[in-house]
Amino acid sequence: MRTYHATTSLPADVHRAWQVLSAVVDWPRWLPTVTSVEPLDSAELRPGNRYRIVQPKLRPAVWVVDSLSPPHEFTWSTRSLGLQVTGSHALSPTGPDSTSLVLSIQFKGPLSPLAVAIGGRLTQDYLHREANSLRQELAYRASGKV
């Protein structure tokens, strides 16, 4: 089992950060690591809902929401033969207009060593890019230019 993490401070209260983070169908608009998010059930983020996600350099995958605790965290996972990948998105308030973001991806299963060897570096890069992109999107929205 291997887990990758990225952490950053966001320029928004936890509710505003959650509003942007949990609108997963909008991610392709501001997140360069996601090409498309297609809801297979409904666009609303709910446990059990599935989303087909296309990302550059990765095979399309169907992610299923495992747990949801608004406005603090959601986890989802995708499975293929011999591999389970779980993504966690966690927000914690750190002040009236600041929030801590922790993103993580965990690889489990017999094929996880191979997946880590092939895609570990890309996974870590994507997590950092996603954390930075969310920070930039929230700063852009706070500037009033939206």
C-alpha positions in Angstrom: 0.0 0.0 0.0 1.3 3.5 -0.9 -0.2 6.9 -0.2 0.7 10.2 -1.8 -0.2 13.6 -0.2 -0.4 17.3 -1.1 -1.3 20.0 1.4 -1.9 23.8 1.0 -3.6 26.7 2.6 -6.6 28.1 0.8 -7.7 31.7 0.8 -11.3 31.0 1.7 -13.5 29.9 4.5 -14.2 26.2 4.6 -17.7 26.6 3.2 -16.5 28.5 0.1 -13.7 26.1 -0.4 -16.1 23.2 -0.2 -18.5 24.8 -2.7 -15.7 24.8 -5.3 -14.1 21.5 -4.4 -17.3 19.5 -4.2 -18.6 20.7 -7.6 -16.6 17.9 -9.3 -18.4 18.3 -12.7 -16.9 21.8 -12.9 -13.3 20.7 -12.3 -12.3 20.6 -16.0 -13.0 24.4 -16.2 -10.2 25.3 -13.7 -8.2 22.1 -13.1 -5.6 21.3 -15.7 -5.2 17.7 -14.5 -8.8 16.8 -15.4 -10.1 16.8 -19.0 -13.7 15.7 -18.2 -15.9 14.6 -15.4 -19.1 12.8 -16.6 -21.7 12.0 -13.9 -23.0 8.5 -14.4 -25.8 8.9 -11.8 -26.3 12.6 -10.9 -24.0 15.6 -10.8 -24.6 16.0 -7.0 -21.8 14.6 -4.9 -23.4 11.8 -2.9 -22.2 8.4 -1.5 -22.5 5.8 -4.2 -22.6 8.2 -7.1 -20.2 7.4 -10.0 -18.2 9.7 -12.2 -16.2 8.9 -15.3 -13.1 11.0 -15.2 -10.6 11.5 -18.0 -7.2 12.9 -17.1 -4.2 13.6 -19.3 -1.7 10.7 -19.4 -4.1 8.3 -17.6 -6.7 5.9 -18.7 -10.3 7.0 -18.1 -11.7 5.7 -14.8 -15.0 5.5 -13.0 -14.8 6.9 -9.5 -17.4 6.0 -6.8 -18.0 8.3 -3.9 -17.3 6.2 -0.7 -17.9 8.8 2.0 -19.1 12.4 2.2 -18.9 14.8 5.2 -19.7 18.3 4.0 -18.0 20.8 4.2 -15.0 18.9 5.4 -14.2 15.8 3.3 -15.1 13.3 0.6 -13.4 10.1 -0.5 -13.9 8.2 -3.6 -12.3 5.1 -5.2 -11.8 3.4 -8.5 -11.0 -0.3 -9.0 -9.5 -2.4 -11.7 -8.2 -6.0 -11.7 -5.8 -6.2 -8.7 -5.8 -2.5 -7.9 -7.9 -0.1 -5.8 -7.1 3.6 -5.8 -8.7 5.8 -3.2 -8.7 9.6 -3.3 -9.4 11.8 -0.3 -10.1 15.5 -0.3 -10.1 17.1 3.2 -10.7 20.6 4.3 -10.1 22.1 7.8 -10.8 25.7 8.8 -7.7 27.5 10.0 -9.1 31.0 10.3 -12.1 33.1 9.3 -10.9 33.2 5.7 -8.5 30.4 5.4 -8.7 26.6 5.1 -6.2 23.8 5.1 -6.5 21.4 2.1 -5.1 17.9 2.2 -5.4 15.7 -0.9 -4.3 12.1 -0.9 -4.2 9.1 -3.2 -3.8 5.6 -1.9 -2.9 2.5 -4.0 -3.9 -0.9 -2.6 -3.9 -4.4 -4.0 -1.6 -6.9 -5.6 -0.9 -4.7 -8.6 -0.2 -1.5 -6.5 3.6 -1.9 -6.6 3.4 -1.9 -10.4 1.0 1.1 -10.5 3.2 3.0 -8.1 6.3 2.2 -10.2 4.6 3.4 -13.4 2.5 6.3 -12.1 3.7 7.3 -8.7 5.7 10.4 -9.9 2.7 11.5 -12.0 0.3 11.0 -9.1 2.4 13.2 -6.8 2.7 15.9 -9.5 -1.0 15.9 -10.1 -1.8 16.2 -6.4 0.4 19.3 -6.1 -1.0 20.8 -9.3 -4.6 20.1 -8.0 -3.9 21.7 -4.6 -2.3 24.8 -6.3 -5.1 25.1 -8.9 -7.8 25.1 -6.2 -5.9 27.8 -4.3 -5.6 29.9 -7.5 -9.3 29.4 -8.3 -10.4 30.5 -4.9 -8.2 33.5 -5.0 -9.5 34.4 -8.5 -13.1 34.1 -7.3 -12.3 36.3 -4.2 -10.9 39.0 -6.5 -14.4 39.6 -7.9 -13.4 38.9 -11.5 -15.8 36.0 -11.8 
